[in-house]
Amino acid sequence: MIALVHLSERWIADVGFGGRSIEPLHLEVREPQVYERRSYVVANDAEHYFITVQDPWVAPHAPKTYVFTLARTLGVSSTSTRASRLTMGR
């Protein structure tokens, strides 16, 4: 599960269940975002977002792609950030 966070830009943050992303990712940046040698590329179409992860330690020639939407979840709110449930797929 990941959370959408609104600051001056939109970010997504892994809440810690999947073990893939440690650092928050810019949701609108399309160039590779590299953290600890893992490369993350964010893309989107009209309905879905895609994060492709290239991990040099786990299957370096087989990137993994996660698919999600920005469907809102009830009961999660804050005055400084707004979180949405993101449906992940492989």
C-alpha positions as CSV (number, residue, x, y, z in Angstrom):
1,M,0.0,0.0,0.0
2,I,1.2,3.5,-0.7
3,A,-0.1,6.9,0.2
4,L,-0.5,10.0,-1.9
5,V,0.9,13.1,-0.2
6,H,0.2,16.7,-1.3
7,L,3.0,19.2,-0.4
8,S,4.1,21.8,-3.0
9,E,4.2,18.8,-5.4
10,R,2.5,15.4,-5.4
11,W,4.5,12.5,-3.9
12,I,3.8,8.9,-3.2
13,A,5.2,7.1,-0.2
14,D,5.4,3.4,0.5
15,V,3.8,2.6,3.9
16,G,6.1,-0.4,4.4
17,F,4.3,-3.5,3.4
18,G,6.1,-4.3,0.1
19,G,9.7,-3.7,0.8
20,R,10.3,-2.0,-2.6
21,S,10.5,1.8,-2.1
22,I,12.2,3.4,0.8
23,E,12.1,7.0,-0.3
24,P,9.0,9.0,-1.4
25,L,8.7,9.3,-5.2
26,H,7.6,12.4,-7.1
27,L,4.4,11.4,-8.8
28,E,4.8,13.8,-11.8
29,V,8.5,13.1,-12.5
30,R,9.0,10.9,-15.6
31,E,12.7,10.5,-15.5
32,P,14.2,7.6,-13.4
33,Q,14.3,8.3,-9.7
34,V,17.2,6.4,-8.2
35,Y,17.5,5.5,-4.5
36,E,20.1,3.0,-3.2
37,R,20.8,1.8,-6.8
38,R,17.1,0.9,-7.4
39,S,15.6,2.8,-10.3
40,Y,11.9,3.9,-10.2
41,V,10.1,5.2,-13.3
42,V,6.6,6.7,-12.9
43,A,4.2,6.8,-15.9
44,N,0.5,7.2,-16.3
45,D,-2.4,7.1,-18.7
46,A,-5.9,8.5,-18.3
47,E,-6.9,6.1,-15.5
48,H,-3.8,4.4,-14.1
49,Y,-0.3,5.1,-12.8
50,F,2.6,2.7,-13.3
51,I,5.8,2.4,-11.3
52,T,8.5,0.3,-12.9
53,V,11.3,-0.8,-10.5
54,Q,14.7,-1.9,-11.7
55,D,16.4,-3.6,-8.8
56,P,20.1,-4.6,-9.4
57,W,20.0,-7.1,-6.5
58,V,16.8,-8.9,-7.3
59,A,16.3,-10.1,-10.9
60,P,18.3,-7.2,-12.5
61,H,17.0,-8.1,-16.0
62,A,13.4,-8.5,-14.9
63,P,11.9,-5.1,-13.9
64,K,8.7,-5.2,-11.8
65,T,5.8,-2.9,-12.7
66,Y,3.1,-1.8,-10.2
67,V,-0.2,-0.4,-11.4
68,F,-2.4,1.8,-9.2
69,T,-5.2,4.4,-9.3
70,L,-5.9,7.4,-7.1
71,A,-9.1,6.0,-5.6
72,R,-9.8,7.7,-2.3
73,T,-10.2,5.8,0.9
74,L,-12.7,6.9,3.6
75,G,-11.4,7.8,7.0
76,V,-7.9,8.9,6.1
77,S,-7.3,12.7,6.3
78,S,-5.1,15.4,7.7
79,T,-4.8,19.1,7.6
80,S,-1.4,19.1,6.0
81,T,-1.5,16.0,3.8
82,R,-4.2,14.0,2.0
83,A,-3.8,10.3,1.6
84,S,-5.6,8.1,-0.9
85,R,-5.7,4.3,-1.2
86,L,-3.7,3.2,-4.1
87,T,-4.5,-0.2,-5.6
88,M,-1.3,-2.0,-6.4
89,G,-1.0,-4.8,-9.1
90,R,1.9,-6.6,-10.7
